Each structure stands twice: as C-alpha cells, then as structure tokens.
C-alpha cells in the first residue's frame, strides 16, 4: 500500500522516495508484523478461552504435556492475519514472486484452518483426511509451480550450493519437483510444531536466512559476484519474509514456554509452505535441506520410526517426532527447544557460508 500509494508521489515530495527501498519496507514490515501480532494475540487468546476452544493432548505423549490440555490453539489465525495486514501495507504487489508466495500462504492457511476446525470445534480427531490434505497441497503447489515457469519468475534449472553452473534442466518436470519441495516443507514444519515455541522460533530462523538469500538472488551485482543465479523481483520476498519473522516473534511472545496459545495446523502448514516456495523461487531447493535442517530432522525421524515399526515391529526412537524422543530421555522441554534453535542457527550460518564456496 505504501509503495503503491506514496512512492508515485516521490516526484513532488522527495521523502516518499524511501518507499521504493526494499530495506526500508522490510524494516517496517518486521515492526508492523510484530506489533500487530502482539495486539491481536492477547484478544485472540481471551476469545478462544471464553469459547473453550482448546487443544486436545494425546494420551501417548510425554506426561508433562498433560497439563497443556485445553490451551487455546489456532494461533496461526493471528500469525497469518498479522503477516497479511503488514504485507498489505509495505508490499509491492507488482512482484510476481511476492504474489505467488502469498497464494501458497493463504491456500495452506485455509487447509490448516479446516483441519483445526474439524479437530477442535467439531471434535473430529481425524480432521481433514491425509489424502485430502495432500491433494489440496499438491494442487496448490502445482499451480504455483506452473505459474513460476509460465510467467518466467524462475527457470527449470537445478543448482547445487557448491557449483557455479546449473546441474541440469528439468523442463516442465520442474513443476513436480517444486511441488514436492513446497509440500514437503509444509508437512515437515507441521511435524515440528509439538513443543512450546519450537516451530515458531525455527521458522523465524529459517525465514531470516531465506530472506538474506532472496535479497542476494534479486540483486544483479551481488548475485553475479557470488555466482548465485539471478532471479528478477525476488528481492521483494525480503519484505514478505520480514513480515513473517516479525509476526512469528510477536506470536512467540505468547507461544514461548509455557505456551498461552498453540499455532495449530493453520499456522504450521501455511508457514511451512511459504518457506518452501521462497526456497524454490530463489533456486535454493537443495540448500533448503540445510537451512531447514530442524524440519528435515523431524520429518525423517517420523519416516524412519514408521518404516522401522512396520518392517521389524521395533521403534528406533522412544517417540517420534524426535523432539519427543529427547523429552522422554529426560531433557526438560525448554532445553530441547533451546538446543534445537541453536542447531537451527548453526545450520543457517553454514548455509550462508556456502555463498563464498561457489
């Protein structure tokens, strides 16, 4: 809004020229996202408590989680609401990457909201069926992947972090590859959302790293110097990332241990999908495995646990996802969260370091 309404007036009022700068709008987006989330959060939690819309805790989980029974959930409503409002104010809607990422964010939000609605309000423990979720996710991701290529937002070449030249060109098969990355990211973040603030903090860390890489990819001189594929207009994704990070940190104000509210599927599925979309549009699909290492670790632990039990009737971990394994080993919940955040920060720093290894 500021970009579209005020920047055109910069010819008459020089001050308005600042709204063309990504850095200025990114800073504003972070501040807006944070304070909007803080403002809405308190009221949202009070409303959910009044309506007695609380989280059900499964019996097989760690004993310490039983006291969380009834904690308000669907906090993703005010996270995504804060992102949308702040991005509406500071975003440049002429940017196709910006719009495509918002499409995934909003579509997956409605999917997660439908799942939360069935589980929490309708007392349907199954929620949206697994097949229904995947159909919705892949359909959205496939459409966005097609639009990326059709509107030449990005190309169909694959890049590895340590190589200057592309590995090979997938052609239209890139749509399926992009969809797998986006859907995989969405579900991996969803699996990570099991401890107070764990997913929220991890999202903020990964998003910040992807935002830096988006700025590099969208800046011709910097991308050329670092041998990073230049992707026009992806610099605008930094503004959206700032709104995401600010809103997540605002949510963390209430979601930190002991949590006053949980994110719910409407938050984790949508934010995970947005991260995957940014990784695809900035040509960091493989590097995202490192950036989102916490999410990958959580998802792989579930896959290994299920596969092991089906084949051998034995479990590899005390419980999956893996954060519960460490809880059952005796780690206090805050320690598990803090250590996972530390690992996430280290992985993000390593990912940034690859920029000088090409």
C-alpha positions, 0 to 999 in steps of 0.5 A: 500500500505504501509503495503503491500509494506514496512512492508515485508521489516521490516526484513532488515530495522527495521523502516518499522516495524511501518507499521504493527501498526494499530495506526500508519496507522490510524494516517496517514490515518486521515492526508492523508484523510484530506489533500487530501480532502482539495486539491481536494475540492477547484478544485472540487468546481471551476469545478462544478461552471464553469459547473453550476452544482448546487443544486436545493432548494425546494420551501417548505423549510425554506426561508433562504435556498433560497439563497443556490440555485445553490451551487455546490453539489456532494461533496461526489465525493471528500469525497469518492475519498479522503477516497479511495486514503488514504485507498489505501495507509495505508490499509491492504487489507488482512482484510476481514472486511476492504474489505467488508466495502469498497464494501458497500462504493463504491456500495452506492457511485455509487447509490448516484452518479446516483441519483445526476446525474439524479437530477442535470445534467439531471434535473430529480427531481425524480432521481433514483426511491425509489424502485430502490434505495432500491433494489440496497441497499438491494442487496448490503447489502445482499451480504455483509451480506452473505459474513460476515457469509460465510467467518466467519468475524462475527457470527449470534449472537445478543448482547445487550450493557448491557449483557455479553452473546449473546441474541440469534442466528439468523442463516442465518436470520442474513443476513436480519437483517444486511441488514436492519441495513446497509440500514437503516443507509444509508437512515437515514444519507441521511435524515440528510444531509439538513443543512450546515455541519450537516451530515458531522460533525455527521458522523465524530462523529459517525465514531470516536466512531465506530472506538474506538469500532472496535479497542476494538472488534479486540483486544483479551485482551481488548475485553475479559476484557470488555466482548465485543465479539471478532471479528478477523481483525476488528481492521483494520476498525480503519484505514478505519474509520480514513480515513473517519473522516479525509476526512469528516473534510477536506470536512467540511472545505468547507461544514461548514456554509455557505456551498461552496459545498453540499455532495449530495446523493453520499456522504450521502448514501455511508457514511451512509452505511459504518457506518452501516456495521462497526456497524454490523461487530463489533456486535454493531447493537443495540448500533448503535441506540445510537451512531447514535442517530442524524440519528435515530432522523431524520429518525423517525421524517420523519416516524412519520410526514408521518404516522401522515399526512396520518392517521389524515391529521395533521403534528406533526412537522412544517417540517420534517426532524426535523432539519427543524422543529427547523429552522422554530421555529426560531433557526438560522441554525448554532445553530441547527447544533451546538446543534445537534453535541453536542447531537451527542457527548453526545450520543457517550460518553454514548455509550462508557460508556456502555463498563464498564456496561457489 
